[in-house]
Amino acid sequence: MRLSELSERSGVRTATIKYYLREGLLHPGLRVTATQAEYDAGHLRRLRLVRALIQVGRLPVATAREVLSHVDDDSLGRTIRLGAALWALPHGPDADEQAPETAAAREAVERLLEGLGWGTSQEIGTLSPAYRSLVSSVATLIRLGYPCDVDYLTGQARLMHQVAVQDLDMMETYPTESEQVEAAVASAVLYEPLLTALRRMAQEEESARRYGL
């Protein structure tokens, strides 16, 4: 398809598509003349991902470019490739290492991972932004006096594992590894707000079931 058709089918203005091309967020089209190029379904799919990252995830262009560079790095194994792309997404702040709650939080997280048998997460440890964000979150709960013992965390983690299984099942419906990694990154940006909304609605339903309206 030509640029105008790509714009029409994607809902992205041609000027914006040209900007994405200049910034390396979108692969160049197949050059057919000195001034025209043709684009395919891969460009349409990538445009959806770019819009998810920038418009929904509100990532800066430089961050989106880093995420996409990992998505496109087929020299990596699928797990490393996906992990690198997800690590490049924004995460919460790290815990204050000087705070007394941080050591207790890290111990709780280690006991959690040990009990779950999540050896990969244990091995990667503080290299992972998600691990550091979890420690920070647990430290905040401890500091504010909210429940966050290992039993509670284990229940939450097992629910999230079920979500992860569904995520990867959906990812594997895509035909190529690149499309699978793209889908997983889009899922991280687009479905996390959905999970938050569903959790809050479920709390409303359970409250009404237990206590009435």
N, C-alpha and C positions, 0 to 999 in steps of 0.2 A: 504494500500500500504506500501511497505518497504521504508526505508530511501532513497535508490537509486532512486526509482520511484518518491518519493516526490520531490527529487532534480531535476529530469528530467522534471517533469510536471510543477514545479514552476520556473525553471530557476535559482534556488539558489544552490550554491555549497553545497555539504554535510558538508564540514568543517564549512561553515557559518551557516547552519541549526543547527549543534551541538553547535555552539557558542550561537545562539539564545536560544536553550534549556537550556544551562548552565546559561544564564543571566535571565531566567524566562520570556522571550518575547514570547515563544512558549510553549504550554502545552505538557507535556510528552506524548509519544505514549503509546499504549496498549502493555505491556510487554508480549512477546510470548516465549522468551527464556532468558537466563541470559544475552545475548549480543545483542538481537534483539527486536525491537518493531514494531508495525504496526501503521500507520497514516491514517487519513481519510480526507474527504472533508473540515472539519472544520480546520484542520491544513493547508491545501492548502489556504483556505480563509484568515487565520490569517497571513500566510507568505506574502500574497499580501499587507496586511495592514502594517506589520512590514517594508516591503520594501518601502512603501509609506512614512512612518514616518521617516525612517533613510536615505534612498537614495534620496528621492525627498524633503521631509521636512527638511532634514539634522538635525534631532533631535539627541542629545546625547542619548546614550543607557539608561541612568538613567531617562531622561525625557520621552523617549518612554515607559519605564517600568511603570512610573507613569500614563501616559495616558491609557495604557492597563489595569492597575489595576482598573481604574474607569470604563472602558468598561466592565470589567468582574464582576463588583460588582452588582449582581442582587438583593441585599438587598435594593437598592435605587429605587425610582420611575424613570420612563423613562426620565422625564424632568431633574431631579437632576442628574441622571446618565450621560446623554448626556452633561449637563452643566459642570459637574466636569471634564469630559474628555476634553472638549473644553477649559476650563480654564487652564488645564495643558499644553496646547500648547503654544509655545512662542508668546509673544505679544510685541508691541512697548513699549518704555520707558514711565514711568509716567511723567506727567507734573511737572514742577518746581513750587512748592507751593509758592515760594517767588516771582515769576514773576507776574507783575500786570495783564498780559493777562490771567492767569489761572482762576482767579475769574470770569472774563467776559466769558471765555469759559465754565466754569461750569454752569453759569447762562443760557447761550445759550442752552446748552445740556438739562438742566432741562425744559426750555420752549419748546424745541423740543419734548421731551418725553411726556410732558403734552399735547401738541397739537396732537400728534399721538395717545394718549391713551395707550401708552406702560407702563402700570402700573407695570408689573413685573420688567422691567428694572429700573424704578424709585425706586421700593422697594428694589431691590438688591443694586443699587447705586454703591458706590466706592468699594464694595466687588468684583465686576466684573472686570476682566482685560480688557474686551472689553469697558466697560464704561470709565475706566481710560485712555485707549488708545484713545478713541474718544475725551475726554477732552483735552488730549495732542495734538492731531491733530488740533483741533479747535484753541487751544492756539497758535500753530505755525502759522496757517493761519492769525490769528489776528496780531501777531507780525510782520509778513512779509507784511501785508497790502493786502492780497488776499481776495476776496469775500467769506464770509461764514455766511451770516445772516441766521436767522431761516427759512425763506422761501426757500432759496437754500438748506439748510440741510434737510428740510422736503421733498422736491422733490427727493433728493438722497435716503432718508430713505424709501420712498414709493417704489422706484424701487428695493431696497434691500429686502423689504418685499415680493415682487413678487418672487424674487430669492429664498427666504427662503421657500415660499410655494412650489415651484418646488422641492427644496431640500428635504423637508419632504414628499412630494408626492412620490418621488423616493425612499426615505428611507422606506416607508411603503409597498413597493413591496416585501421587504425581509420577509421571513416567521417567523423569531423569533426576539424577542426584542434584543438579543445580536447582531445578524446580522444587525439589524437596526441601533444600536448605532455604530457598526463598520463602516457601510456605511456612516454615518453622519461624523464621524471623518475623514475617507478617503476623503470625499467630501471637508472638510475644508482645507485639505492639497493639494489635487490634482486640485480642481476646482477653487480655488482663483486665481492662475496664469492664468487659462483659462479666468476668468472674466476680469482680467486686460488686456489680449490680445484682447478680444472682445471689450472692451471699447475703446482701442486705435484704433482698426480697424474701429469702428463706428465713431470715431472722424474724421478719414481720409475720410470716405465716406461722412459724413455730410459737411466737408470742401469742398470736390470736388463738392458736390451738390450745395452749396451756392456760391462758388467763382470760380469754374472751376479748371482745372488742370494748 
